[in-house]
Amino acid sequence: MGSLIDNTNHISSTIKEMESYRVLRGRVNSIGFQPDECLIPFLELAGFESTTLIRTFDLRYDLISALVERWRPETHTFHLPCGECCIILEDVAVQLKLPIDGNAVTGVSSISRLATLCYKLLGRSPSEGKFASLRLSWLKANFEYLPSTTNEQEVMQAVRAYIMHLVVPVR
């Protein structure tokens, strides 16, 4: 156990010296756009009110690198000088104030008429023909700004698009 928390050659010592060759670099995918004010009550009803507070953020790559070196995949924990630490779904839910009740949504979906489903949920689809995936840039381009004449159905479609923008993985 002593070797797991040995600090003599750990990346955390490079934070002060700023040795960049040992620091990971990452890519940040921010939300991209903030929801229109008329979407906020519906996002609150769906349990996504805290996501409206997420804007841009600075990542400390040196600290992330230090945590990566402390990660032990065989036990799914961080081994720190003060003991072991494990981040679980409940921790994320508490930080983001997101509900985690209900069944998990996992796996690959096999929707035969993706364009039809997209049109039903969002009121439009990326193309008239077939498409394989929904791009976040398309969601932003079509739902970032709502006209002042937006009706309730269009607001609901924009809420769905914003939630999709939050939870759909980037490809």
VOMARKE-676920 format. One line per 2 residues: number of its first residue (from 1); their letters; for each residue x negated, y negated, z of N, C-alpha, C, CB. Coordinates in nm, 3 decimals. Each point is the difference from the previous one (the first is absolute). Glycine has a CB too. Layout:
<atoms>
NUM) a) X:Y:Z:X:Y:Z:X:Y:Z:X:Y:Z; ...
</atoms>
This chain:
<atoms>
1) mg) -0.083:0.121:0.000:0.083:-0.121:0.000:-0.086:-0.125:0.000:0.179:0.124:0.120; -0.296:-0.116:-0.062:-0.087:-0.116:0.008:-0.036:-0.056:-0.136:-0.089:0.090:0.211
3) sl) 0.072:-0.003:-0.313:-0.039:-0.048:-0.132:0.112:-0.075:-0.070:-0.156:0.192:-0.016; 0.278:-0.168:0.055:0.112:-0.069:-0.064:0.006:-0.147:0.038:0.124:0.213:-0.003
5) id) -0.176:-0.249:0.117:0.009:-0.139:0.043:-0.138:-0.063:0.016:0.215:0.053:0.115; -0.316:-0.001:-0.186:-0.134:-0.055:0.005:-0.001:-0.136:-0.071:-0.102:0.233:0.005
7) nt) 0.061:-0.339:0.065:0.003:-0.135:-0.054:-0.132:-0.045:-0.061:0.171:-0.051:0.168; -0.276:0.131:-0.162:-0.131:-0.047:-0.043:-0.005:-0.028:-0.150:-0.100:0.129:0.185
9) nh) 0.168:-0.051:-0.267:-0.004:-0.021:-0.145:0.140:-0.012:-0.056:-0.215:0.127:-0.012; 0.303:-0.188:0.084:0.138:-0.013:-0.045:0.018:-0.129:-0.077:0.079:0.132:0.197
11) is) 0.012:-0.133:-0.291:0.022:-0.117:-0.085:0.046:-0.122:0.080:0.057:0.153:-0.187; 0.000:-0.131:0.304:0.044:-0.114:0.081:-0.116:-0.090:0.039:0.188:0.139:0.086
13) st) -0.310:-0.084:-0.083:-0.116:-0.084:0.031:-0.035:-0.093:-0.115:-0.085:0.180:0.149; 0.134:-0.152:-0.270:-0.030:-0.085:-0.115:0.090:-0.122:-0.007:-0.077:0.201:-0.121
15) ik) 0.181:-0.206:0.202:0.091:-0.114:-0.005:-0.074:-0.129:0.033:0.192:0.149:0.065; -0.279:-0.145:0.034:-0.076:-0.120:0.037:-0.105:-0.034:-0.105:0.038:0.054:0.240
17) em) -0.103:0.050:-0.296:-0.106:-0.025:-0.098:0.056:-0.022:-0.141:-0.153:0.139:0.139; 0.280:-0.107:-0.160:0.067:-0.016:-0.129:-0.073:0.077:-0.112:0.082:-0.225:0.075
19) es) -0.116:0.349:-0.048:-0.061:0.085:-0.101:0.110:0.045:-0.096:-0.184:0.077:0.161; 0.193:-0.142:-0.274:0.112:0.024:-0.090:-0.008:0.133:-0.073:0.017:-0.243:-0.028
21) yr) -0.134:0.306:0.020:-0.009:0.125:-0.073:0.076:0.113:0.068:-0.221:-0.074:-0.084; 0.252:0.061:0.211:0.074:0.104:0.071:0.148:-0.032:0.016:-0.210:0.055:0.120
23) vl) 0.251:-0.171:-0.166:0.138:-0.043:0.020:0.083:0.037:-0.122:-0.076:-0.189:0.149; 0.189:0.252:-0.124:0.092:0.036:-0.107:0.063:-0.125:-0.060:0.046:0.220:0.111
25) rg) -0.011:-0.213:-0.236:0.075:-0.107:-0.066:0.136:0.057:-0.038:-0.213:-0.112:-0.087; 0.313:0.030:0.097:0.134:0.049:-0.030:0.074:-0.092:-0.093:0.004:0.108:0.220
27) rv) 0.115:-0.064:-0.256:0.087:-0.079:-0.084:0.127:-0.027:0.078:-0.096:0.099:-0.213; 0.137:-0.224:0.217:0.118:-0.038:0.076:0.116:-0.015:-0.097:-0.140:-0.116:0.177
29) ns) 0.249:0.182:-0.145:0.123:-0.017:-0.077:0.099:-0.071:0.091:-0.043:0.209:-0.143; 0.054:-0.339:0.126:0.093:-0.074:0.084:0.142:0.018:-0.052:-0.180:-0.168:0.057
31) ig) 0.274:0.118:0.016:0.140:0.013:-0.036:0.026:-0.058:-0.138:0.063:-0.009:0.241; -0.132:-0.097:-0.275:0.013:-0.056:-0.134:0.098:-0.115:-0.006:-0.055:0.221:-0.089
33) fq) 0.166:-0.209:0.156:0.095:-0.112:0.005:0.082:0.009:0.126:0.009:-0.009:-0.251; 0.035:-0.106:0.295:0.085:-0.008:0.119:0.146:0.002:-0.043:-0.179:-0.130:0.127
35) pd) 0.264:0.193:-0.048:0.141:0.007:-0.038:0.067:-0.136:0.010:0.006:0.238:0.077; 0.092:-0.257:-0.160:0.082:-0.120:0.005:0.075:-0.002:0.133:0.025:-0.004:-0.254
37) ec) 0.005:-0.113:0.304:0.068:-0.014:0.130:0.133:0.076:0.005:-0.109:-0.223:0.026; 0.180:0.229:-0.138:0.130:0.068:0.001:-0.014:0.152:0.015:0.092:-0.185:-0.143
39) li) -0.213:0.240:0.126:-0.021:0.144:0.016:-0.024:0.040:0.145:-0.092:0.003:-0.230; 0.049:-0.098:0.312:-0.042:0.031:0.137:0.108:0.072:0.082:-0.148:-0.201:-0.011
41) pf) 0.273:0.154:0.013:0.101:0.072:0.079:0.020:0.145:-0.043:0.113:-0.216:0.035; -0.123:0.242:-0.165:0.018:0.136:-0.050:-0.122:0.087:0.032:0.148:-0.088:-0.183
43) le) -0.268:0.027:0.180:-0.120:0.073:0.040:0.007:0.036:0.149:-0.133:-0.119:-0.178; 0.189:0.029:0.259:0.018:0.028:0.142:0.096:0.115:0.021:-0.045:-0.239:0.053
45) la) 0.154:0.242:-0.129:0.096:0.110:0.011:-0.064:0.134:-0.037:0.186:-0.160:-0.053; -0.277:0.158:-0.044:-0.066:0.123:-0.044:-0.116:0.040:0.091:0.065:-0.056:-0.233
47) gf) -0.098:-0.029:0.333:-0.108:0.031:0.093:-0.136:-0.046:-0.047:0.133:0.192:0.072; -0.138:-0.281:-0.170:-0.127:-0.048:-0.055:-0.027:-0.145:0.034:0.027:0.163:-0.184
49) es) 0.033:-0.214:0.293:-0.017:-0.142:0.032:-0.145:-0.037:0.029:0.231:0.001:0.090; -0.307:0.088:-0.029:-0.138:-0.034:0.033:-0.089:-0.008:-0.124:0.032:0.110:0.221
51) tt) 0.008:-0.044:-0.329:-0.081:-0.004:-0.121:0.001:-0.138:-0.064:0.047:0.241:-0.036; 0.052:-0.322:0.068:0.004:-0.134:-0.056:-0.106:-0.089:0.063:0.244:0.028:-0.043
53) li) -0.299:0.015:0.156:-0.106:-0.076:0.066:-0.138:0.033:-0.055:0.141:-0.008:0.204; -0.151:0.120:-0.276:-0.129:0.042:-0.055:-0.030:-0.087:-0.121:0.031:0.239:0.083
55) rt) -0.144:-0.302:-0.077:-0.043:-0.081:-0.114:-0.137:0.050:-0.041:0.135:-0.204:0.077; -0.228:0.120:-0.095:-0.135:0.046:-0.030:-0.076:0.017:0.131:0.003:-0.116:-0.225
57) fd) -0.107:0.194:0.220:-0.077:0.027:0.119:-0.145:0.024:-0.039:0.203:0.096:0.116; -0.291:-0.121:-0.022:-0.142:0.023:-0.020:-0.036:0.134:0.060:-0.049:-0.248:0.001
59) lr) -0.024:0.327:-0.076:-0.047:0.128:0.051:-0.145:-0.013:0.041:0.162:0.124:-0.147; -0.196:-0.067:0.260:-0.139:0.004:0.046:-0.058:0.133:-0.044:0.048:-0.150:0.201
61) yd) -0.113:0.149:-0.317:-0.054:0.123:-0.056:-0.107:0.062:0.089:0.049:-0.089:-0.226; -0.121:0.006:0.302:-0.100:0.055:0.090:0.066:0.082:0.112:-0.152:-0.195:-0.052
63) li) 0.265:0.147:0.102:0.070:0.075:0.104:0.066:0.126:-0.056:0.040:-0.214:0.124; 0.013:0.203:-0.245:0.059:0.118:-0.065:-0.108:0.106:-0.021:0.175:-0.144:-0.114
65) sa) -0.292:0.100:0.072:-0.112:0.093:-0.021:-0.038:0.069:0.131:-0.084:-0.143:-0.188; 0.084:0.068:0.296:-0.033:0.059:0.131:0.104:0.105:0.038:-0.111:-0.214:0.071
67) lv) 0.237:0.188:-0.098:0.104:0.099:0.031:-0.012:0.123:-0.089:0.151:-0.185:0.073; -0.186:0.164:-0.200:-0.016:0.114:-0.090:-0.107:0.095:0.052:0.071:-0.143:-0.194
69) er) -0.181:0.087:0.245:-0.106:0.086:0.054:0.043:0.072:0.128:-0.167:-0.154:-0.101; 0.263:0.100:0.170:0.049:0.063:0.124:0.110:0.103:-0.026:-0.058:-0.209:0.122
71) wr) 0.110:0.215:-0.245:0.109:0.090:-0.034:-0.050:0.144:-0.008:0.116:-0.185:-0.124; -0.041:0.275:0.185:-0.031:0.141:-0.007:0.118:0.072:-0.064:-0.149:-0.014:0.206
73) pe) 0.136:0.053:-0.333:0.114:0.061:-0.071:0.044:0.133:0.059:-0.079:-0.114:-0.204; -0.014:0.186:0.267:0.040:0.130:0.055:0.097:-0.013:0.116:-0.221:0.090:-0.070
75) th) 0.219:-0.203:0.140:0.093:-0.021:0.112:0.098:-0.115:-0.027:-0.176:0.087:0.155; 0.161:-0.155:-0.269:0.085:-0.114:-0.036:0.000:-0.108:0.108:0.144:0.155:-0.134
77) tf) -0.263:-0.182:0.187:-0.013:-0.101:0.105:-0.124:-0.085:-0.025:0.118:0.152:0.164; -0.119:-0.267:-0.099:-0.120:-0.082:0.007:-0.071:0.036:0.129:0.104:-0.190:-0.137
79) hl) -0.234:0.212:0.131:-0.078:0.028:0.120:-0.074:-0.128:0.037:-0.027:0.247:-0.059; 0.074:-0.311:0.163:-0.055:-0.128:0.046:-0.075:0.020:0.131:0.188:-0.124:-0.114
81) pc) -0.275:0.029:0.150:-0.071:0.013:0.128:0.093:0.014:0.120:-0.184:-0.133:-0.101; 0.304:0.077:0.091:0.094:0.007:0.113:0.088:0.124:-0.004:0.000:-0.247:0.005
83) ge) -0.010:0.327:-0.112:0.081:0.120:-0.012:0.054:0.016:-0.141:0.060:-0.018:0.242; 0.036:0.107:-0.257:0.060:0.025:-0.131:0.122:-0.089:-0.021:-0.083:0.237:0.008
85) cc) 0.106:-0.273:-0.133:0.114:-0.084:-0.035:0.064:0.056:-0.126:-0.106:-0.204:0.106; 0.236:0.215:-0.106:0.074:0.052:-0.115:0.111:-0.098:-0.033:-0.054:0.240:0.062
87) ii) 0.062:-0.281:-0.188:0.107:-0.089:-0.043:0.112:0.085:-0.058:-0.164:-0.190:-0.047; 0.282:0.173:0.100:0.114:0.079:-0.044:0.105:-0.091:-0.063:-0.045:0.170:0.181
89) le) 0.144:-0.109:-0.243:0.106:-0.076:-0.066:0.068:-0.096:0.096:0.034:0.191:-0.156; -0.015:-0.150:0.278:0.065:-0.086:0.098:-0.080:-0.128:0.025:0.100:0.204:0.106
91) dv) -0.233:-0.195:-0.108:-0.085:-0.118:0.017:0.025:-0.101:-0.113:-0.174:0.141:0.117; 0.181:-0.090:-0.238:0.025:-0.087:-0.116:0.140:-0.060:0.010:-0.157:0.138:-0.143
93) av) 0.252:-0.058:0.181:0.137:-0.048:0.013:0.012:-0.110:0.104:0.081:0.225:-0.069; -0.152:-0.212:0.179:0.003:-0.102:0.104:-0.064:-0.129:-0.050:-0.007:0.178:0.178
95) ql) -0.108:-0.166:-0.247:-0.069:-0.119:-0.050:0.081:-0.075:-0.104:-0.216:0.115:0.045; 0.279:-0.041:-0.136:0.076:-0.063:-0.108:0.149:-0.013:0.030:-0.166:0.092:-0.157
97) kl) 0.208:-0.040:0.272:0.140:-0.004:0.040:0.091:0.062:-0.107:-0.048:-0.207:0.135; 0.006:0.321:-0.186:0.078:0.071:-0.101:0.067:0.121:0.064:-0.156:-0.077:-0.183
99) pi) 0.281:0.105:0.144:0.066:0.119:0.054:-0.060:0.127:-0.060:0.212:-0.133:0.033; -0.229:0.236:0.048:-0.053:0.127:-0.051:0.096:0.115:0.029:-0.233:-0.086:0.032
101) dg) 0.358:0.055:-0.010:0.099:0.103:0.027:0.048:0.061:-0.131:0.071:-0.120:0.210; -0.031:0.244:-0.205:0.054:0.065:-0.118:-0.100:0.093:-0.065:0.146:-0.196:-0.034
103) na) -0.108:0.248:-0.081:-0.084:0.094:-0.072:-0.112:-0.072:-0.073:0.196:0.153:-0.026; -0.308:-0.084:0.012:-0.114:-0.055:-0.074:0.029:0.007:-0.150:-0.160:0.069:0.184
105) vt) 0.111:-0.169:-0.255:0.013:-0.002:-0.145:-0.137:0.034:-0.056:0.189:-0.173:0.002; -0.200:0.292:-0.060:-0.129:0.045:-0.052:0.020:0.074:-0.130:-0.092:0.016:0.231
107) gv) -0.017:0.015:-0.296:0.004:0.082:-0.119:0.020:-0.078:-0.127:0.087:0.179:0.140; -0.081:-0.107:-0.247:0.018:-0.057:-0.132:0.146:0.014:-0.038:-0.239:0.053:-0.066
109) ss) 0.296:-0.161:0.018:0.140:0.009:-0.041:0.007:0.035:-0.148:0.068:-0.169:0.176; 0.037:0.237:-0.210:0.021:0.034:-0.141:0.135:-0.057:-0.042:-0.140:0.213:0.019
111) is) 0.139:-0.339:-0.049:0.121:-0.069:-0.043:0.002:0.003:-0.151:0.005:-0.151:0.206; 0.099:0.208:-0.261:0.004:0.018:-0.145:0.027:-0.131:-0.074:0.077:0.233:0.037
113) rl) 0.001:-0.320:0.021:0.033:-0.126:-0.066:-0.047:-0.117:0.085:0.200:0.106:-0.112; -0.331:-0.127:0.111:-0.061:-0.102:0.082:0.048:-0.140:-0.038:-0.199:0.149:0.026
115) at) 0.212:-0.174:-0.156:0.045:-0.132:-0.045:0.142:-0.029:0.048:-0.147:0.020:-0.202; 0.233:0.081:0.203:0.137:-0.016:0.047:0.003:-0.031:0.149:0.079:0.157:-0.179
117) lc) -0.157:-0.083:0.257:-0.007:-0.024:0.144:-0.055:-0.139:0.029:-0.032:0.247:0.039; -0.072:-0.285:-0.110:-0.059:-0.133:0.018:0.103:-0.109:-0.031:-0.228:0.092:-0.057
119) yk) 0.301:-0.075:-0.050:0.103:-0.098:-0.037:0.111:-0.005:0.105:-0.051:0.039:-0.242; 0.087:0.077:0.296:0.106:0.006:0.102:-0.043:-0.072:0.128:0.078:0.218:-0.097
121) ll) -0.204:-0.197:0.140:-0.048:-0.059:0.124:-0.044:-0.146:-0.014:-0.070:0.227:0.066; 0.011:-0.261:-0.181:-0.059:-0.132:-0.016:0.071:-0.090:-0.101:-0.213:0.104:0.061
123) gr) 0.308:-0.047:-0.134:0.072:-0.082:-0.098:-0.074:-0.019:-0.131:0.105:-0.114:0.189; -0.222:0.171:-0.201:-0.081:-0.006:-0.122:-0.107:0.108:0.009:0.042:-0.248:-0.029
125) sp) -0.104:0.277:-0.082:-0.109:0.096:0.002:-0.115:-0.054:-0.084:0.161:0.194:0.030; -0.283:-0.144:-0.009:-0.116:-0.056:-0.068:0.007:0.005:-0.152:-0.128:0.067:0.197
127) se) 0.193:0.034:-0.251:0.011:0.009:-0.146:0.128:0.074:-0.035:-0.251:-0.004:-0.028; 0.293:-0.015:-0.091:0.122:0.069:-0.044:-0.026:0.149:-0.019:0.078:-0.211:-0.112
129) gk) -0.201:0.246:0.074:-0.034:0.141:-0.020:-0.039:0.067:0.130:-0.074:-0.054:-0.230; 0.001:0.163:0.217:-0.044:0.075:0.118:-0.122:-0.068:0.062:0.090:0.214:-0.098
131) fa) -0.102:-0.204:0.228:-0.120:-0.045:0.069:-0.031:0.098:0.111:0.047:-0.243:-0.056; -0.174:0.256:0.087:-0.042:0.101:0.096:-0.014:-0.053:0.142:-0.116:0.113:-0.185
133) sl) 0.086:-0.242:0.199:-0.019:-0.054:0.134:0.044:-0.146:0.002:-0.192:0.159:0.043; 0.214:-0.207:0.077:0.043:-0.138:0.020:-0.121:-0.080:0.047:0.239:0.071:0.056
135) rl) -0.276:-0.172:-0.131:-0.119:-0.080:0.034:0.039:-0.113:0.096:-0.104:0.055:-0.223; 0.015:-0.078:0.320:0.023:-0.107:0.096:0.001:-0.136:-0.069:-0.107:0.139:0.179
137) sw) 0.029:-0.154:-0.283:-0.002:-0.127:-0.074:0.136:-0.027:-0.064:-0.246:0.028:-0.043; 0.315:0.077:-0.001:0.133:-0.017:-0.058:0.100:-0.044:0.108:-0.052:0.175:-0.176
139) lk) 0.043:-0.114:0.295:0.088:-0.040:0.110:-0.022:-0.146:0.036:-0.002:0.235:0.087; -0.124:-0.276:-0.078:-0.031:-0.138:0.034:0.052:-0.095:-0.108:-0.202:0.076:0.126
141) an) 0.176:-0.044:-0.251:0.042:-0.087:-0.111:0.151:-0.016:-0.007:-0.203:0.071:-0.125; 0.277:0.032:0.163:0.145:-0.004:-0.014:0.075:-0.041:0.126:-0.026:0.174:-0.169
143) fe) -0.038:-0.165:0.287:0.074:-0.025:0.124:-0.066:-0.099:0.095:0.086:0.227:-0.024; -0.198:-0.287:-0.016:-0.066:-0.094:0.090:0.084:-0.126:0.021:-0.221:0.088:-0.075
145) yl) 0.278:-0.139:-0.031:0.081:-0.122:0.010:0.144:0.030:-0.040:-0.202:-0.143:-0.050; 0.293:0.105:0.136:0.142:0.020:-0.029:0.062:-0.133:-0.041:0.011:0.192:0.164
147) ps) 0.074:-0.191:-0.264:0.068:-0.124:-0.037:0.099:-0.043:0.108:-0.027:0.059:-0.242; 0.060:-0.186:0.244:0.093:-0.052:0.101:0.140:0.056:-0.018:-0.136:-0.208:0.013
149) tt) 0.168:0.261:-0.129:0.133:0.055:-0.028:0.008:0.150:0.028:0.031:-0.177:-0.172; -0.123:0.230:0.249:-0.005:0.144:0.027:0.122:0.042:0.082:-0.251:-0.006:-0.007
151) ne) 0.316:0.115:-0.036:0.114:0.052:0.075:-0.047:0.108:0.098:0.156:-0.050:-0.194; -0.065:0.103:0.273:-0.038:0.096:0.106:-0.058:0.129:-0.057:0.180:-0.096:0.143
153) qe) -0.128:0.143:-0.254:-0.052:0.121:-0.061:-0.146:-0.019:-0.045:0.233:0.061:-0.075; -0.264:-0.177:0.018:-0.137:-0.029:-0.042:-0.093:-0.015:0.120:0.089:-0.113:-0.206
155) vm) -0.037:0.061:0.317:-0.080:-0.009:0.122:-0.034:0.140:0.050:0.109:-0.221:0.060; -0.010:0.310:-0.061:-0.024:0.138:0.044:-0.103:0.069:-0.091:0.234:0.011:0.092
157) qa) -0.229:-0.037:-0.221:-0.097:0.057:-0.093:-0.140:-0.054:0.030:0.181:0.023:-0.176; -0.189:-0.151:0.208:-0.129:-0.060:0.033:-0.054:0.055:0.132:0.066:-0.207:-0.123
159) vr) 0.021:0.235:0.219:-0.042:0.062:0.126:-0.058:0.139:-0.028:0.178:-0.130:0.128; -0.110:0.208:-0.210:-0.052:0.133:-0.035:-0.136:-0.011:-0.069:0.236:0.085:-0.022
161) ay) -0.249:-0.181:-0.068:-0.128:-0.019:-0.070:-0.110:-0.038:0.097:0.124:-0.071:-0.206; -0.094:-0.014:0.304:-0.102:-0.040:0.097:-0.042:0.118:0.087:0.095:-0.232:0.001
163) im) 0.001:0.313:0.042:-0.033:0.117:0.081:-0.083:0.099:-0.083:0.212:-0.031:0.135; -0.174:0.048:-0.263:-0.080:0.086:-0.087:-0.142:-0.052:-0.011:0.206:0.063:-0.128
165) hl) -0.219:-0.193:0.117:-0.131:-0.063:-0.012:-0.085:0.030:0.125:0.100:-0.182:-0.145; -0.035:0.195:0.260:-0.072:0.030:0.123:-0.042:0.145:0.011:0.127:-0.180:0.107
167) vv) -0.040:0.271:-0.147:-0.024:0.143:0.029:-0.051:0.082:-0.115:0.174:-0.021:0.164; -0.165:-0.029:-0.287:-0.046:0.078:-0.114:-0.153:-0.006:-0.006:0.215:-0.047:-0.127
169) pv) -0.280:0.161:0.116:-0.147:-0.001:-0.007:-0.049:-0.065:-0.129:-0.007:0.208:0.140; -0.108:-0.274:-0.130:-0.060:-0.066:-0.116:-0.064:0.105:-0.087:-0.040:-0.212:0.130
171) r) 0.061:0.202:-0.262:-0.061:0.094:-0.093:-0.096:-0.071:-0.091:0.201:0.144:0.008
</atoms>
